[in-house]
Amino acid sequence: MRFFITYDNSHAICGWIVPDNPLAISRVAVSVEGKRIAEVEAQHIDPVFKQSGLHSTGQCTFIITAADIPQIADLTHLELYDADTNVLVYRRAPREGTVEQRVMLINTGIEPETTLQTALFPHFHMSHFGIHRMSDEILTSILTNRTEPSLLLSGAIVVPRYEDQMTPDLMLTGILLQEPHVELATRMLWLKARAEEAADPARRWRLGRLADAATFAQDYDLTDLKSLRRYFRMLPEPAYHLLYNPLTRLLGTRMPDDRLHPGNSIAAIEVLARVGIVGHRTRFDAFAQTLFDRLELDRPIPAMPEPSAEARALAERLRAVRPVDEMLVFDIAMSDAVKDSIDKSWHH
């Protein structure tokens, strides 16, 4: 899916959506205060979309007017979503007080990193979270659309694949590294928690290739060192893929299924060096303060929740499991280097 908003003159909003299915006619859902009040189908044909092979008929352009929403001229806040994918394509909101910067927060944890998202959301005109779950076409459309100067993006994207669209002249990038053993523990608990979903034929498909990994994780006692050693000896490939140096995979590969080699760790370090603001979860206040300063935001630092007690306890046990050293060798090196750098710069 690709999209673009041509104009919003208060009396009408015009734009286009090219759906993934070239035979489909795109539909845009209008939402006000969280409630969907209308759904508008693309009415106009643009031959360019047909000639370029993007759509079979070119019927992709919509114009929303008072005929669709009688009060459109009076609405100071509204949102437009693609009706099929639920992707936000436009937000009408007052510009006063918004941050006029494009920002990408690169998530490194398997759990959603919501603390900064929640703190920053009110300050941006447009926001897209969980962007790693978007299709390549949708994400590329968002990144290459330069018309929105106040944009907040967040997600665990494979950075090298999109780095050309995230250069310093285009947006401010930030990344918050996790403590490797804690992140490994969190991922193992995440897998185990999805065993029931993997066993349900009606829900198993949601896990994709990780369904078998979740089933595998169910059979192991993560509180027992002997069981943990067996866990890593018997690790199936999909689980290995999820757990092996996940930060290096995020920063050092171009495709989600690429295999990791030592050379990827060098590439990951080079990519990390090009990120605008690099922080560490154990030094969260330093990262948040630096980010707010760059955005010229005068607001309190939000409290970052601690990892669960279960994850912290498992992380400590994992330090005594020899195969874990190999599983995290590249990530630990980056994590330690970032912590050392923050400690030196923040205290001087």
Beta strands, then each sheet from edge to edge (+ up, - down):
strand 1: 2-8
strand 2: 13-18
strand 3: 27-32
strand 4: 35-41
strand 5: 44-45
strand 6: 59-64
strand 7: 78-82
strand 8: 88-92
strand 9: 102-106
strand 10: 126-129
strand 11: 151-155
strand 12: 172-177
strand 13: 277-280
sheet 1: 1+ 2- 6+ 5-
sheet 2: 4+ 3- 7+ 8-
sheet 3: 10+ 11+ 9+ 12+ 13+
end
